[in-house]
């Protein structure tokens, strides 16, 4: 199931919605990054955490890696925007 569109997208989402050329370039970069073994391992770790916490397949909060290596619940918008525009 695809994620629902946000009723209040952040500045980055608005930028890529208005700039298809930039969105295509970002998609190509993301494809390379997501194919890395380290990214696959990170996704597998978070999927296992979501399964253990009963969140898998239900939407809801993200599993966010803390600086100490722990995983905690956090809103997707807050978690995914952390390294964005400042």
MOMO-V384366 format. One record per pair of residues at least 12 apart in sequence whose ideal C-beta (glycine too) atoms are under 6 Angstrom apart, sorted by sequence separation. I is the first residue (numbers start at 1). J is the second residue. D is the distance in whole Angstrom. If there is no record, write none. Layout:
i;j;d
I;J;D
I;J;D
This chain:
i;j;d
61;73;4
62;74;5
50;63;6
61;74;6
49;63;5
61;75;6
62;76;5
64;79;5
46;63;5
62;79;4
49;71;5
10;81;6
12;84;5
11;85;5
